Amino acid sequence: MKTARPDTIRWFEYALIASQLIRIVTIVLHLDAMAKAAGLSPQTILISSFTNAAVLIGLGLVVSRARVGFARWFVLVLVALDMIGLGGISTVASLLGVPFAAFSTLAVLLVTAAGVMMFLPASNAWLKGDRQS
């Protein structure tokens, strides 16, 4: 019989995926302003945004579905980089507007919550559990 995933792992997935969806929608809605501010083409911004989301969600699914515990350290590095990016949120607000900055902050808070949920006791126990059950 397969062991049910704990709530912490399910909420890790929800928070991680929601953060990336919020990020993608926010970027798409502000694409022209971002392209102008960054001096990049809209296609470049979209490709990098979707690639970032795919990598983070993919690593998250490796943790939550394949139960590969060491993958959470890679997720943690990406979460830490997002948190470091919060230091420039006031600049982002002045360049792209307060709504962009607010939704970007929400996305970072959700991905940070996901990062915390990966290391809660129930998640640790489940990731270290018997994979054959």
Number of C-alpha atoms within 10 A of each C-alpha: 5 8 11 8 15 15 12 21 25 17 16 27 23 14 21 27 23 18 25 23 15 17 21 20 12 18 20 15 11 15 19 16 15 20 16 13 12 12 9 12 13 17 11 10 18 16 11 11 16 15 12 15 19 14 13 21 19 14 19 27 19 16 24 25 14 13 20 16 17 11 16 20 14 14 23 20 12 18 23 15 12 18 15 12 14 16 10 10 17 13 13 19 15 11 16 18 14 15 12 21 21 15 17 25 19 16 24 25 19 22 29 21 17 27 24 15 21 26 18 12 11 16 24 15 12 19 23 12 12 10 12 7 8
